[in-house]
Amino acid sequence: MACDRHAALVAAALCGLALVGCEREARRFQTPPSPAAGIGATQMGSLRAGPAAAPPQSASAAASSVASGVAANTARDNPFEDNAWSVAQGKRLYRWYNCNGCHANGGGDKGPALMDAHWIYGGQPAQIVATILEGRPNGMPSFAGRIPEDQVWQIAAYVRSMSGQLRTDVAPSRGDSLSPGPPEGRRDRLPIEGGPPGAAQK
């Protein structure tokens, strides 16, 4: 009888320790300040998709602006990449804004693939955000002023999860529709290749 009570106390103590040892993800229910300040410095040149831009700079001024902007912004982290809810929101927004119309489910279609290791304009968070906001030649439109910046960062976080760049406990673990590959939370991390000239890769 005493042994049973002792075993029950030990079992209850172990359960209590197990519950205390579990770490829950911190959920932010208010949007953190946008890290997008200064993103415009990463523009790749005077050619810009979308609405008319400011008059073009000289070639040398544009080159120095691109080099300094990319160097400063490639190191900027995306605060949404540490939050599973925000990445799941990015996945939902990816479909809502019809990103899958050109990039399919990440495997590429009219637009380039987002699941591989080759990134034409760089695969760091700030570079992806710059691509979404500014657009790129040959088909990528500018979404600046059309999508709130916090949603752009959430989409960028989801896009990086497609090539396994996020932690597995943050990346979506299942899709709500047919998927061409394993869930983002189960993908191998691919090295990112390419990017604009002079861009440092992590």
N, C-alpha and C positions, 0 to 999 in steps of 0.2 A: 504494500500500500504506500509506504513511504517512498519506495523506489519509483512508483508510478507518478507520485506528486513531484518528485525531484525531476523526473524525465519531462513532465509537463512544463515545469518552470524553466528548464533548460531550453525546451522547444520554443516557449513563448519569448524567452530572451533572445534566441537566435532569430526569430521572426522580426522582433523589434529592431535588432541590429541590421537586418537585411533591408528593412524599410527605411531606416535612417541613412543607410549607405547608398540608396538609389538617388541619383542626381537627375532632376527634371530640367528640361530646357526652360530658360527664362523666356516668357512670352511678353512681347511688347504689344500693347493694344493701341498705343498711339504711335504714329509714324515718327521715326527719328528724323533729325534734320537731314536734308538731302546732301550727300557728299559730292554733288555734281558741280559745285562752284568751280569755275575755271576750266570746265570741260571744253569750252570752245577753243582753247589753245591747242587742242589736238587735231584741228582740221587739217586734212592732208594736202590741201592746195586751194586754188581759187575756184575750181569747179565744184559746184554744190548742187545736189539734187534738191528739189522742193522749191519753196518760194525764193524770190530774188534775194541775193545776199548783198553785203556791202561791196563797194568797188574793190577789185582784186589788188593785192599788194604786189610789190616788185618780186621777181623770182628769188632774189637773195634774202629779202626780208621774210618771205613766206617760208623759205627753207630753214632759216634760223628759228622762226616762230614754231615750226613743226618740231624741230629737234629739241628745243627747250621744253615745249609743251608735253611731248610724249615722254621725255625723261622724267618730268615732274609727276605726270599722271599715271604712268604705268605702275608705280609703287603704291598708288592709292588703293586701299582695300574696299570691298563692298560690304557694308555692315549687314546686309540682308543675307549674305552667304552663311551666316552662323545661326539662322533661324529657319526651322523647317516649315513653319507656317508661311513665311514670306516666300520661300522657294516654291511651295505649292501654289501660292498666289501667282507667282511668275509663270508657272506652268499653265494656269487657267488663263492668264492674260495673254500668253503666247497664242492661244487659240482664239481668244476674243478679238485680238487685233489682227487676226488672220496671218500671223507669221508663218503658219504651216501652209498657207497658200503658195509660198515660194520655197520655203525650206523643208516642206513636208513635216514629218515627225522627227526631224533632225538629220535625216539621211540625204537631204538635198533634192531639189527638183529644178525649178527655174533659177533659184538661188543656190549658193554653195551649201555643202553639208556642214552641219554643226556638231556632228558626232565624232569627227576625226581629229587628227593632231595638227592639221595644216590650217592656219588662219591668215588670210590675205592681209588684213589690217590689224592683226594682233589679237590675242586671246585673253589679255588681262582685263579685269573688270572695267577700268576706265576706258580702255580701247573699245570694248564692246558697246558701252554706253555712248561713246562718241559716234560710233557707226550708226546706232539707232537714232540718235538725235540729229546728226548732221547728214546722214545718207551717204552713199558712195556712188561713184560713176557706174554706169552700165546696169542700172535697175534698182538699187536700194534707195527708196525715198527717204526724205527727212521727216522725222516724226516730232521735231522740236515744236512745242506749242500745241501739239495734238494729243500727246500722252503726258500725264503728270510725271515729273522726274522720279518720284519715289517708285512709281510703277515701272519706269524704264530700268531702274536698278534691280527691281524684283525680276523682271524679264531677263536681264543680264545674268543674274544669279542662276536662274533656271537654265539658260543657254549654256553656262559653264558646267552645270550638272550633267548635261548630255554627253560630255566627253570625260566624265568621271573626275572633275576637278574639285568637287565638294566632298566633305566627309560623308560617309555612308549613313550616319544617323540623321543627317540634315536633308540629303537628296531624297526626292520622292521615291517611295518603295514600290509603287504600282501605278499603272495607268488606268484611266477611266474608259479607255477605248482601245482599239487594236494598236499594238506597238510593234515596230520592226525589230526591236532588240530587247535585251534584258532591262529591268527597271533601272532608272538612273542611280539609285542607291547601291546597285550591284555591278556597276561598270568599272572596268579597270581604268586607272588614271593614265591618260595618254600625255606624252610630252608635247608641248605646244611648239610648233614650228612656224617660221615666217613672221610677218609683221612689218611695219614701216621701217625704212632705213634708219639706223641709229637707235632703234627701240631696244631697251634692255629687257630680256626675258627672265622670269623667276625660275 
